[in-house]
Amino acid sequence: MDSLKQLDSLIGAIDEVLSGSSISLHESMLEEIRQALARIQRQVNEAAQAELIQSLIQKMDEQQQIVLSMLEIPLRSLFRLTQDERLPDHQKARLLIQIGKSHDILAQWDVAQDCFLKALDYCQQNSVERAEALMRLGHIKSKRQKYKEAEELYRKSIQLYSRLARQDMVVNIQICMGHNAFERSRYDEAQSWYEEALRTAIPNGLEEGIAQAHLALGVLATAMGEFEKALEHYDFCLASYEKLGDQHGLAATYHNLGMLQVDMGKWAQAGESYQRCLEYAERVGDIELIGLVNLNRTELAFKISDYTLAEACCKQALNSFAQIGGKPRVAEAYKFYGVIYQHKGEWDKAEKAFERSIQMFADLEQRLNLAEARYTYGLMLLEKGDLENARKQLEEALRLFESLKAKNDAENVRRTLMEKLYRRRPSLPKIKYIKRVKR
């Protein structure tokens, strides 16, 4: 949830929360946010039309600061409204959750967390607001790789949603629990949660939840190399989402199916799946998914050694991310550009792209992506012949992978250190890619 479109939808939610109150001051604040978002959108669109990638990248960084500066004052004013004694406690809780979601979109996780924690002070013990605040806090902890704390919050939220007979939300959080285990390569645990989600969804007739669980199981099967099983899950998802008329679900399934087909070496089929994903993503206006599938089309272009296509796809992805300010995706695109410049032998540009990617992942506290970026950068430095700096990047990547208990990744880095560094036989790096659409 990091697009301007989603921020705009939150304005309506905040307005709805306050519509029954005696406070009219919020209307001017909401209008101020609307105007700020409109100005941001115009400026970002201008940046997206830039022909030079470096100019576009710089513009995106500038837009992120513009977003923060423009929204800081009205969001702070809305927060002060929650201290107004005329506002009932349940409305304060709902308003704080909406404000927290806004800061979450802007990647201001400390502020978002404070809002969700404050919301708990105003929530009744057995209320939907309390269940959502706990869930949102779990999301924040998960993004920061504090998985145990996230699990504790998720479990509390599940218990409360169960008492409230909100089985749809129980399924959603069960899948989130599975994602947490998946991120730590705990595949058996992830599978248990996804199957638990199915056991909850099926008897309650939650067709969307059933499809989401199968989508997650497909991703898991892909990671475990069980390609035929993954295909079965994706076939189920395509039929389910077609029946539901869920175009976003179809887009997400085709996206993951394309990545599976790349792993299977079925280049033509992967290209067709990515094209179908783009068609559905464009229909529903999911700019982030459009950018993400273009990043993965970049991977496909690498596989067939078409670096001209790779650069074109990466540029299209950046054009999409310029509109939503999605820093994690932008950081991923920087990494891809590092490989593109590496192939061209433009070492200075490659180093700048890799270093920018690494800095952004570090700022976002995304340790797994940071480790992968350092590993890819280290391989580039090996090819360049800069052995000392290559060793530093690879050793840091190894330390990160080990701390995350990513055994397979850690073993790949060790093997590289032994075989590539000491024997000086570097090769073009294999890039790791996101294996699922984020929740």
Sequence and secondary structure as in RCSB ss.txt:
>XXXX:A:sequence
MDSLKQLDSLIGAIDEVLSGSSISLHESMLEEIRQALARIQRQVNEAAQAELIQSLIQKMDEQQQIVLSMLEIPL
RSLFRLTQDERLPDHQKARLLIQIGKSHDILAQWDVAQDCFLKALDYCQQNSVERAEALMRLGHIKSKRQKYKEA
EELYRKSIQLYSRLARQDMVVNIQICMGHNAFERSRYDEAQSWYEEALRTAIPNGLEEGIAQAHLALGVLATAMG
EFEKALEHYDFCLASYEKLGDQHGLAATYHNLGMLQVDMGKWAQAGESYQRCLEYAERVGDIELIGLVNLNRTEL
AFKISDYTLAEACCKQALNSFAQIGGKPRVAEAYKFYGVIYQHKGEWDKAEKAFERSIQMFADLEQRLNLAEARY
TYGLMLLEKGDLENARKQLEEALRLFESLKAKNDAENVRRTLMEKLYRRRPSLPKIKYIKRVKR
>XXXX:A:secstr
   HHHHHHHHHHHHHHHTTSS  HHHHHHHHHHHHHHHHHHHHHHHHT SSHHHHHHHHHHHHHHHHHHHHHHH
HHHHHHTT TTS HHHHHHHHHHHHHHHHHTT HHHHHHHHHHHHHHS TT HHHHHHHHHHHHHHHHTT HHHH
HHHHHHHHHHHHHTT HHHHHHHHHHHHHHHHHTT HHHHHHHHHHHHHHHTTTT HHHHHHHHHHHHHHHHHTT
 HHHHHHHHHHHHHHHHHHT HHHHHHHHHHHHHHHHHTT HHHHHHHHHHHHHHHHHHT HHHHHHHHHHHHHH
HHHTT HHHHHHHHHHHHHHHHHHT HHHHHHHHHHHHHHHHHHT HHHHHHHHHHHHHHHHHTT HHHHHHHHH
HHHHHHHHHT HHHHHHHHHHHHHHHHHTT HHHHHHHHHIIIIIITTT           S   
